[in-house]
């Protein structure tokens, strides 16, 4: 998995989005993690007819270089989930405030 690594200390706003294909079933979870653990989680059960777009946001103070952020997308229960691709569908972003 890929990680975002701040190049300076400060307060950072992190947002991630995952889009699951239509007809996905089960429970999906999208979580933000940093080098010390999870700090933002979103969980949903998709409608079996339409695609499900999930977002998760978090704000974190970075006091030391070497801290990283990543997004984990998991299936919380058995499912037939598939993540759709494309620059507007699934992404993670970090902004220094």
Backbone as a ProteinNet text record, in pm:
[ID]
protein_1_A
[PRIMARY]
XXXXXXXXXXXXXXXXXXXXXXXXXXXXXXXXXXXXXXXXXXXXXXXXXXXXXXXXXXXXXXXXXXXXXXXXXXXXXXXXXXXXXXXXXXXXXXXXX
[TERTIARY]
83.7	0	87.4	33.8	107.3	84.6	183.2	174.2	205.2	136.7	168.6	253.6	366.4	458.9	475.7	429.7	449.5	598.8	633.2	772.6	804.8	705.1	726.6	628	649.2	555.8	439.6	332.3	216.2	88	-23.8	-154.6	-195.1	-236.5	-271.9	-415.6	-484.1	-618.5	-603.4	-656.5	-644.9	-785.9	-809.4	-938.5	-912.6	-994.1	-982.9	-1121.4	-1127.9	-1255.1	-1234.5	-1330.5	-1332	-1471.1	-1477.5	-1604.7	-1614.2	-1720.6	-1743.4	-1842.1	-1822.4	-1906.6	-2049.9	-2142.4	-2281.5	-2288.3	-2383.3	-2406	-2305.4	-2224.7	-2139.3	-2227.3	-2190.2	-2268.1	-2175.8	-2233.3	-2154.2	-2136.8	-2041.5	-2012.3	-1870.5	-1855.9	-1725.7	-1681.3	-1550.3	-1495.1	-1376.5	-1370.3	-1256.9	-1201.5	-1071.7	-1010.9	-883.5	-862.2	-735.6	-647	-521.2	-422.8	-302.5	-235.5	-104.1	-7.4	114.7	216	187.8	86.4	52.7	-80.2	-153.7	-279.8	-390.6	-514.3	-629.8	-679.4	-725.1	-783	-906.8	-955.1	-1080.1	-1134.2	-1260	-1317.9	-1459.4	-1493.4	-1628.7	-1670.1	-1791.3	-1837.7	-1978.5	-2007.7	-2141.8	-2173.4	-2302	-2351.2	-2411.4	-2358.6	-2407	-2543.2	-2614.5	-2736.4	-2691.8	-2753.1	-2709.4	-2734	-2802.8	-2835.9	-2740.5	-2702.2	-2620.3	-2480	-2387.6	-2250.9	-2249	-2156	-2144	-2013.3	-2021.1	-1902.9	-1890.2	-1776.4	-1753.1	-1635.9	-1646.8	-1535.7	-1507.4	-1381.9	-1341.1	-1244.6	-1257	-1169.5	-1108.7	-997.3	-932.6	-836.1	-810.3	-714.5	-614.3	-487.5	-383.6	-267.7	-218.9	-100.1	23	117.3	242.9	353.5	412.2	517.6	657.4	667.4	798.8	797.5	906.6	917.9	924.3	878.8	874.2	733.2	640.4	500.4	445.5	358.1	297.2	147.1	74.3	-70	-97.6	-198.3	-242.9	-390.6	-452.3	-593.2	-605	-684.1	-709.4	-856.6	-883.2	-1019.4	-1034.2	-1134.1	-1151.7	-1298.5	-1319.1	-1452	-1471.4	-1566.5	-1591.6	-1667.4	-1741.8	-1815.8	-1795.6	-1821.9	-1807.9	-1888.4	-1827	-1895.6	-1844	-1907.2	-1864.9	-1818.1	-1750.6	-1712.8	-1602.1	-1610.2	-1498.3	-1490.2	-1366.5	-1343.4	-1328.7	-1395.4	-1384	-1261.7	-1204.4	-1083.9	-1117.8	-1015.8	-1035.8	-1000.3	-948.6	-897.2	-1006.7	-1131.7	-1239.7	-1307.4	-1274.4	-1344.9	-1278.6	-1149.8	-1080.8	-949.9	-932.7	-815.1	-792.6	-675.4	-641.3	-568.6	-593	-533.8	-492.5	-380.2	-330	-304.3	-352.6	-334.4	-282.9	-177	-127.1	-210.6	-258.9	-340.7	-253.9
-118.9	0	124.2	232	357.6	440.8	519.7	608.9	750.8	845.6	987.5	1027.3	1093.7	1132.5	1283.6	1352.6	1497.8	1532.1	1642.4	1686.7	1791.7	1822	1917.2	1884.6	1945	1927	2025	2002.9	2090.5	2010.5	2074.7	2009.6	1977.2	1852.3	1805.1	1755	1787.3	1737.4	1629.7	1510.7	1398.4	1352.2	1330.8	1280.4	1171	1066.6	957.1	917.2	864.4	819.5	686.6	597.8	472	455.4	411.5	387.3	239.1	176.4	35.1	19.8	-82.7	-105.9	-138.6	-111.6	-150.3	-301.2	-346.6	-488	-545	-460.4	-507.9	-540	-642.2	-679.3	-688.4	-699.7	-709	-573.6	-563.7	-438.9	-396.1	-274	-220.8	-120.1	-108.7	-13.6	56.1	187.2	266.4	337.2	325.3	380.1	455.1	567.5	638.9	590.1	567.8	528.5	619.1	637.8	701	607.5	650.1	561.4	522.8	585.1	548.2	472.4	455.3	380.8	449	395.9	449.1	578.5	672.4	794.7	840.2	764.4	796.2	671.4	637.1	515.2	544.8	491.6	500.1	360.5	319.3	185.1	193.9	111.9	116.1	-15.6	-37.9	-150.7	-89.6	-127	-63.5	-114.3	-28.8	-68.7	-158.2	-271.9	-367.9	-319.1	-206.7	-159.5	-49.6	40	154.4	144.3	213.9	218.2	295.6	260	324.5	402.2	530.9	615.2	649.1	611.9	636.8	732.4	825	913.8	905.3	930	939.2	1056.9	1133.5	1248.9	1242.5	1307.7	1315.9	1432.6	1481	1587.5	1537.3	1561.8	1507.5	1605.7	1621.9	1704.8	1617	1662.9	1591.6	1668.1	1604.2	1668.6	1622	1514.3	1461	1413.4	1436.8	1386.9	1234.7	1172.3	1027.4	973.9	1059.9	1021	997	900.3	874	853.4	869.2	845.5	743.7	660.1	570.1	542.3	493.7	457.9	307.5	242.9	99.7	78.3	0.3	-35.1	-184.5	-222.9	-364.2	-404.4	-533.3	-589.8	-635.6	-575.3	-611	-742.9	-779.6	-905.9	-964.2	-1092.3	-1149.6	-1069.4	-1046.8	-965.3	-995.9	-933	-941.8	-804.9	-732.1	-594.4	-586.5	-484.8	-449.2	-297.1	-246.7	-102	-55.3	54.8	107.1	196.6	201.9	282.3	418.4	493	625.7	732.7	842.8	948.5	1012.2	1007.3	1067.6	968.3	840.5	738.2	702	674.1	626.4	703.3	771.8	857.4	888.2	944.3	997.4	1130.1	1223.9	1357	1407.5	1478	1534.8	1684.1	1767.8	1911.4	1964.7	2045.8	2109.7	2234.6	2248.1	2364.3	2476.9
0	0	0	-47.2	-55.5	70	103.1	219.4	178.2	243.1	227.4	345.9	321	427.9	428.3	534.6	542.8	544.8	478.8	473.1	579.4	664.3	773.5	885.5	1001	1111.2	1095.9	1170.8	1164.6	1175.2	1143.6	1147.1	1004.3	983.7	850.3	847.2	738.6	711.1	604.2	631.5	538.9	502.9	375	327.7	224.4	229.6	133.3	87.3	-33.5	-89.1	-160	-145.8	-220.2	-278.9	-402.8	-468.8	-501.8	-455.8	-480.1	-595.6	-675.1	-792	-751	-843.9	-821.7	-804.4	-728.2	-698.5	-598.3	-535.1	-426.5	-307.1	-231.6	-113.8	6.3	125.8	247.2	312.1	402.8	472	438.1	387.9	351.7	456.9	473.8	570.3	505.8	525.4	479.9	603.1	625.2	747	713.9	782.6	775.1	888.3	857.8	959.4	948.3	1060.6	1057.3	1127.9	1145.6	1202.5	1346.6	1410.5	1548.1	1558.3	1448.4	1452.6	1375.7	1383.4	1310.3	1374.5	1291.6	1346.2	1271.2	1177.1	1108.4	1042.2	1066.4	1009.3	960.4	843.1	789.6	745.6	779.5	746.1	690.3	588.3	528.1	460.2	444	363.5	237.2	121.6	-1.5	-43.4	-114.5	-183.4	-299.3	-317.2	-418.5	-561.5	-577.7	-712	-758.4	-668.9	-708.5	-651	-713	-662.2	-529.9	-444.1	-313.9	-308.4	-280	-264.3	-116.5	-57	85.2	101.1	195.6	228.8	377	411.8	550.8	561.7	670.8	691.6	830.3	845.8	975.9	980.8	1099.8	1121.1	1223.6	1197.9	1285.3	1296.2	1418.4	1441.2	1425.7	1346.2	1323	1394.5	1497.6	1575.8	1539	1460.8	1425.3	1281	1209.6	1073.2	1075.9	970.4	964.6	984.2	1028	1039.1	898.8	884.2	754.2	769.9	658.4	651.5	541.5	561.9	455.8	473.3	367.1	367.4	348.7	433.6	422	390.4	288.1	250	273	353.5	387.2	377.7	377.2	385.4	529.4	599.1	738.3	750	649.8	643.9	504.9	484.8	350.1	248.9	133.9	34.1	-105.1	-201.3	-340.2	-386.7	-302.3	-331.3	-434.7	-516.5	-602.9	-605.4	-602.3	-600.4	-744.5	-778	-912.5	-922.5	-1040.2	-1061.8	-1117.5	-1148.5	-1204.8	-1104	-1152.9	-1066	-980.5	-1024.4	-947.1	-855.1	-864.2	-788.3	-655.6	-656.9	-538.1	-522.4	-407.1	-389.1	-241.4	-210.5	-77.7	-97.6	-6.6	-17.9	119.2	125.3	250.4	228.2	321.3	312.4	444.9	441.1	563.6	590.1	713.7	749.9	802.3
[MASK]
+++++++++++++++++++++++++++++++++++++++++++++++++++++++++++++++++++++++++++++++++++++++++++++++++

